[in-house]
Amino acid sequence: MRPGVVALALASLLVVGAAPAGDPPLPERMADTGGGTQLITAVAARTGATTGTLTWWDLRDGRWVRAGSADARFGANGLAEGATRRQGTSTTPTGLYDLPYAFGIKAAPDGTAYTYRPVHRDSWWCQDNDSRSYNRWTEPRPADCRAAESEQLITYTGQYAHALVIGFNYAQPVRGRGAGIFLHVYGRGATAGCVSVPAEDMRRVLRWADPGRKPHIAIGTTSGPTAITRY
C-alpha cells in the first residue's frame, strides 16, 4: 500500500475511535461515585494548590462520559481531608458529597431542574458552632446564631449569584468541622473553602444537573492520601 494510502487509513481509524484506548475515564477509576448517573469531579494537583479543574460527567450505557469542564479555584490554603478538616482553616474539604439544593441572588438559569432557593436580605448561612442552626440556611438569622459567625448571603453578590450546596458536614453536622461549603461563582481569588468556577460555567452546571439522577461531587488531588480516586 502506498504511504499516502496508509496515512489515510490510519486517520480513518482514529476518527471512528478504533485507535487503542487510553486510561478509563476518571469516574471509572474512583472507589465510589455516589450511586447516581451524574458526577462532578473537582481535582487539584496537590493539597497546597488553590486551582484545578472541575468536570461534570454523565453515565451513559454503563460508561462515564464527560459533559463539560471548567477551571476551578479552591481554598486559600489548599485542600484538606474532609473527615479531619477544621473550621476556619480556609481549606477545601476532600471527599465525596451529595448536592442538597441550589440557591442564588440571581434567578435560576433557564432549564434548572434543581430546587433553587432565592436569596433575600434576611437569608443567612449559620456558621456559629454554638447555634442550633449550625451549617444551615436560616431566614431570618436566629437569636442564637451570631452575625459575626455567619454569612449574610446577599452580601456576596458575585459569588452567590448562583450556587450549589455541597453536602460536606451537612447531614449530621460535627461542630468545628466546617460550615457553608458551596460550589459557586468566582470571586476575586481563592475561596475560604468552597469550590468556585466562572459564572457561565456555574450556569452550565445548573442547567445540566438533574436531581433525579442523584449527582454528587468528588473533591480531591491527583495522587497521594487525598487522591480523588480514593473517594
Phi and psi in degrees as a GROMACS rama.xvg file:
@    title "Ramachandran Plot"
@    xaxis  label "Phi"
@    yaxis  label "Psi"
@TYPE xy
-67.8551  150.371  ARG-2
-53.2485  -41.3598  PRO-3
-63.6609  -36.2087  GLY-4
-70.2773  -38.903  VAL-5
-60.4495  -46.1871  VAL-6
-60.5612  -41.3995  ALA-7
-63.8854  -40.923  LEU-8
-64.8692  -41.8756  ALA-9
-64.8681  -39.8626  LEU-10
-62.2944  -39.0821  ALA-11
-64.0261  -38.7572  SER-12
-63.6467  -39.3537  LEU-13
-65.3389  -39.2053  LEU-14
-62.461  -42.3938  VAL-15
-87.7905  3.75648  VAL-16
81.7717  21.7819  GLY-17
-87.4965  -2.56289  ALA-18
-71.2448  157.049  ALA-19
-54.2323  135.76  PRO-20
-77.2836  151.63  ALA-21
-90.3026  -152.065  GLY-22
-63.6117  151.291  ASP-23
-61.8855  155.782  PRO-24
-56.1301  150.504  PRO-25
-49.7167  -47.3164  LEU-26
-58.2713  -29.2732  PRO-27
-75.3187  -11.8541  GLU-28
-101.857  2.60193  ARG-29
-91.3173  153.32  MET-30
-69.2331  -31.4747  ALA-31
-154.887  143.823  ASP-32
-121.683  7.64215  THR-33
95.0376  -8.02574  GLY-34
87.2757  -2.66908  GLY-35
-96.5305  -171.417  GLY-36
-113.906  13.2294  THR-37
-133.749  147.118  GLN-38
-150.906  141.482  LEU-39
-112.869  132.513  ILE-40
-115.718  136.161  THR-41
-124.505  111.236  ALA-42
-122.579  131.925  VAL-43
-114.472  157.096  ALA-44
-68.078  -32.2752  ALA-45
-160.047  169.059  ARG-46
-65.0938  -26.3781  THR-47
-82.9981  -3.27386  GLY-48
-75.9535  148.431  ALA-49
-111.568  0.0295086  THR-50
-133.812  161.61  THR-51
-176.613  -148.078  GLY-52
-132.839  134.145  THR-53
-105.008  130.536  LEU-54
-131.922  139.069  THR-55
-116.722  140.656  TRP-56
-128.564  149.567  TRP-57
-118.466  139.789  ASP-58
-91.6136  113.876  LEU-59
-127.051  121.243  ARG-60
52.1204  40.3438  ASP-61
82.5059  2.05117  GLY-62
-124.98  142.454  ARG-63
-83.6754  130.165  TRP-64
-123.508  132.869  VAL-65
-69.0605  127.466  ARG-66
-99.1633  -21.9311  ALA-67
176.342  166.62  GLY-68
-153.599  161.633  SER-69
-155.54  157.44  ALA-70
-66.1727  146.428  ASP-71
-133.824  154.74  ALA-72
-120.922  148.209  ARG-73
-121.011  -168.276  PHE-74
-61.8076  153.062  GLY-75
-60.2339  -24.8933  ALA-76
-107.969  22.9132  ASN-77
84.4241  -143.758  GLY-78
-118.793  155.495  LEU-79
-144.809  149.367  ALA-80
-53.4413  123.278  GLU-81
-60.9075  -34.184  GLY-82
-69.4289  -19.3475  ALA-83
-125.471  6.21506  THR-84
-61.402  149.51  ARG-85
-115.747  142.529  ARG-86
-63.109  144.387  GLN-87
83.7864  9.0444  GLY-88
-94.4841  -2.5066  THR-89
55.0194  39.8912  SER-90
-116.271  147.312  THR-91
-89.0796  126.959  THR-92
-74.4314  129.164  PRO-93
-81.8665  157.498  THR-94
137.938  -174.837  GLY-95
-114.282  125.787  LEU-96
-136.652  152.159  TYR-97
-81.5501  177.796  ASP-98
-129.679  87.6029  LEU-99
-58.5554  -46.671  PRO-100
-165.537  169.853  TYR-101
-108.702  161.775  ALA-102
-154.739  169.839  PHE-103
-178.753  154.217  GLY-104
-73.6999  -37.495  ILE-105
-89.405  160.972  LYS-106
-62.9701  153.208  ALA-107
-59.9738  139.197  ALA-108
-59.2113  146.299  PRO-109
-53.8272  133.14  ASP-110
95.4604  -4.26359  GLY-111
-66.3956  125.714  THR-112
-99.7119  -19.0277  ALA-113
-68.1812  149.764  TYR-114
-57.3766  126.003  THR-115
-127.351  113.89  TYR-116
-93.328  124.311  ARG-117
-74.1693  139.525  PRO-118
-84.9245  129.749  VAL-119
-112.941  174.34  HIS-120
-63.8552  -27.921  ARG-121
-101.073  22.4364  ASP-122
-88.8472  123.409  SER-123
-129.12  154.029  TRP-124
-113.247  114.338  TRP-125
-78.5501  124.552  CYS-126
-120.247  15.076  GLN-127
-80.7801  116.042  ASP-128
-62.6459  -20.445  ASN-129
-92.5199  0.0964768  ASP-130
-94.6214  148.339  SER-131
-69.5569  -14.5607  ARG-132
-101.308  19.2009  SER-133
-52.9544  132.375  TYR-134
57.3495  44.7935  ASN-135
-139.625  149.67  ARG-136
-68.2458  131.413  TRP-137
-129.289  145.163  THR-138
-155.584  99.002  GLU-139
-82.4337  -175.739  PRO-140
-70.546  126.807  ARG-141
-71.1477  160.373  PRO-142
-62.4749  -30.3172  ALA-143
-87.8602  7.90558  ASP-144
-114.949  106.714  CYS-145
-69.6729  135.661  ARG-146
-59.3836  -35.8029  ALA-147
-68.1885  -16.3439  ALA-148
-110.871  23.5973  GLU-149
-144.124  171.167  SER-150
-114.733  125.208  GLU-151
-84.5676  105.914  GLN-152
-58.2134  -36.3848  LEU-153
-67.5043  -16.5644  ILE-154
-76.5349  -12.8767  THR-155
-99.3638  69.9191  TYR-156
-62.1106  -35.505  THR-157
-83.3072  -52.2341  GLY-158
-62.1198  -41.7287  GLN-159
-101.486  24.1868  TYR-160
-56.4615  -42.0183  ALA-161
-146.295  141.192  HIS-162
-158.255  158.012  ALA-163
-120.51  133.313  LEU-164
-72.373  128.495  VAL-165
-92.8693  130.086  ILE-166
-75.7768  30.8485  GLY-167
-69.8778  127.376  PHE-168
53.6739  34.579  ASN-169
-104.134  -49.4362  TYR-170
-62.3952  -46.9145  ALA-171
-134.026  81.7737  GLN-172
-58.7657  133.798  PRO-173
-100.707  119.96  VAL-174
-59.6812  134.919  ARG-175
88.254  -6.16821  GLY-176
-85.1165  -32.3103  ARG-177
141.115  150.832  GLY-178
-145.156  153.956  ALA-179
69.8081  52.5108  GLY-180
-103.092  119.398  ILE-181
-129.965  162.868  PHE-182
-100.66  116.68  LEU-183
-143.034  -176.107  HIS-184
-77.5744  148.779  VAL-185
-47.6456  141.811  TYR-186
-104.188  -145.875  GLY-187
-79.4523  -20.2899  ARG-188
-167.666  -143.3  GLY-189
-61.687  163.086  ALA-190
-97.6294  179.575  THR-191
-90.3809  6.3827  ALA-192
145.003  -11.4813  GLY-193
-79.3666  -179.841  CYS-194
-112.671  131.738  VAL-195
-128.324  152.249  SER-196
-140.276  163.672  VAL-197
-57.0629  153.454  PRO-198
-56.216  -46.2484  ALA-199
-66.0302  -34.8347  GLU-200
-68.5651  -35.6396  ASP-201
-63.2911  -40.0902  MET-202
-65.656  -38.0889  ARG-203
-63.2688  -41.5185  ARG-204
-62.3297  -42.5577  VAL-205
-66.6556  -35.4603  LEU-206
-69.4925  -30.7775  ARG-207
-81.044  -40.4848  TRP-208
-63.9357  130.469  ALA-209
-123.443  108.677  ASP-210
-59.0404  -25.7316  PRO-211
-67.339  -16.4995  GLY-212
-101.005  7.92381  ARG-213
52.5431  57.7816  LYS-214
-68.5006  146.55  PRO-215
-127.384  166.343  HIS-216
-122.362  132.343  ILE-217
-111.989  129.152  ALA-218
-120.552  130.477  ILE-219
-175.444  -173.417  GLY-220
-105.779  170.868  THR-221
-70.7406  -25.1903  THR-222
-157.856  179.546  SER-223
86.3514  -171.135  GLY-224
-59.8231  -26.3889  PRO-225
-105.078  22.6438  THR-226
-58.3701  136.789  ALA-227
-62.7979  -25.9434  ILE-228
-69.0706  -12.5739  THR-229
-78.5329  -18.5395  ARG-230
